[in-house]
């Protein structure tokens, strides 16, 4: 489940990054990463709606316990951020010749 969220977020971030290819650094690098993170968050919200406020638990332990009074666990936040980080580095590699 987490892998799907990461891959879908990265895919949409790269797609969005292609729109801003050959643009300035903020548009071509940071905006696709932010869009990737937002896409992953929207998927988590969709999962919350479909499962009546209970997210699918990926395992047991401290990484998988809910944070404070939110349904999100620490691993969920890692998955959300990881999609943006992966998108950033892929887009950076694609734009490396352009931005140097």
Order of alpha helices (4+ residues) and beta strands (2+ residues): alpha-alpha-alpha-alpha
